[in-house]
Amino acid sequence: MALEYAWQHGKDYSAQLFIVADSVVALQRNLAGLCRTFDLDEQHETDEAKQRDAVLKWFNQHPGWLLILDNVDTEEAAAAVEALISQLRGGHLLVTSRLTNWSGSLIALPVDTLSMDAATEFLLERTDAKRRKQADDDVQARILADTLGTLALALEQAGAYIAQRRMSFEGYLEEYHKQYDRVLTWNDPRLTQYPKSVVATWQTTFDQLSESARQLLQHLAWLSPAPIPESLLDILIDDGEKKNDPYTDLAELESYSLVTRATDSPSFSMHRLVQKVAQLQDSEYMQLNETLQWIDAAFVGSPQDVRNWPVLNPLQPHVQAVITYADKAGITTPITRLMNDLGLMYLTKSLYKEAEPLMRRALAIDEASFGANHPRVAIRLNNLAQLLHDTNRLAEAEPLMRRALAIDETNFGADHSNVAIRLNNLARLFQATSRLTEAEPLLRRALAIDEANFGADHPKVAIRLNNLALLLQDTNRLADAEPLLRRALTIDEASFGEDHPRVATDLNNLAELLRVRYADFQGVRSFIK
């Protein structure tokens, strides 16, 4: 209905935008994503908060827009939307939600089921070209509409089924009633939020799918309702053998209206209630486990490297959904790897509230699974400590860093590259707390370890050079710092190219040092003159 409104009133608006807002994370992320839609300079920012600020500024400077926020179905998401309203002006906001309680800033427009006449008319029109027509179609369509509770989504899927199989209304009703008793044994209306009569509509369709299409549906059921990139279908599930073309399976699901394919991007989506019905049939979580392995195989590449974000960003909501389901189901492998990497991605984007619970949960699971002194625990401690450092909770971060260092020195020895990482991070914390004399030997030791392990021109060496140079600058040893910064810049340009954000950081650091040194030289010249 929201989309129909947008189509009918297209001429009334200067811009029409649609974003999924089923959680606070999705709302904030998708708002930030409008930077690309508006082609704003901030689209290249790694800080999503700055991107959102730029988008809000655009809305307020370009009146006449329509913004649709879809699936605001949780209290947390609703609160975020209410907070957003006060920041917007000059346009219309349309929210779709299953919640009923809203403040006076939003006018609630309850959406009921279709009238019996409208539902009957819809079924007749939806199936007109392909159903097997009978003399009493008007009567049978009305019976079917009543059986499905005149709910639009169920009517659409029943119509798609009838058209796909070229059957009569009477034939569909026969198949439907065969499913109804079966649905009674497993359906929980509280979970699906729809009556059993509607769930039976989906079950009737599910049972007619090919085996491979049904398996794909059951895997997709555990993903987020957000758009799913078609590229995910190129990642093999299970044993790595293609039993069928997944794009053929996707087309089959689409033909039954079980998924909706986007027209403006290579992506598709599944209605959350269809997902819920499919989830309820995976009582032993076999499909969830396979979906977790599937997402684990797809979500690869450093989450802190922006060059990987074009692949990782579309998968972000699906990783979040799958690890949430898997954690509740007690599945621990490979959940902590995904929690850790998604947390790092959020951390890189300065989304600290989203990152912290993932990092803490990954740490708790790995401590329980491997023991307190396992190398994987050191990784989790390190990453959580980095978040605490970045959010200025230095007193909390320090014991975690020291513990991670001790674990890695015990497991790998004093000259391992992991030890260099821990030394570097602890030194940065010392530097932030003005303990510069304690920080310097740690940074020099970390640099020596990485040069020995990776060679003089490795990107990790550039990180160590940068950090040591910044400490030297803090202690006013500018002449010693400059060659280190120049060397770090040369390494990163050779490793990543001239347009990488790390090169920008190197340039900024070198420019700041030169600015300070140039000011000093000016003072010397003035004194001599």
Buried (B, 14 or more C-beta within 10 A) or exposed (E): EBEEBBEEEEEEBEBBBBBBBBBBBBBBBBBBBBBEEBEBEBBEBEBBEBBBBBBBEBBBEEEEBBBBBBBBBBEEBBEBBBEBEEEBEEBBBBBBBEBEEBEEEBEEEEEEBBEEEBBBBBBBEBBEEBBBEEEEBBEBBBBBBEBBBBBBBBBBBBBBBBBBBEBBBBBBBEBBEEBBEEBEEEBEEEEBEBBBBBBBBBBBBBEBBEEBBBBBBBBBBBBBBBBBBBEBBEBEBEEEEEEBEBEEBBEBBBBBBBBBBEEEEEBBBBBBBBBBBBBBBBEEBEBBBBBBBBBBBBBEEEBBBBEBBEBBBBBBBBBBBBBBBBBEBEBEEBBBBBBBBBBBBBBBBBBBEBBBEBBBBBBEBBBEEEEEEBBBBBBBBBBBBBBBBEBEEBEBBBEBBBBBBBBBBEBBEEEBBBBBBBBBBBBBBBBEEEEBEBBBEBBBBBBEBBBEBBEEEBBBBBBBBBBBBBBBBBEEEBEEBBEBBBBBBBBBBEBBEEEBBBBEBBBEBBEEBEEEBEEEEEEEEEEEE
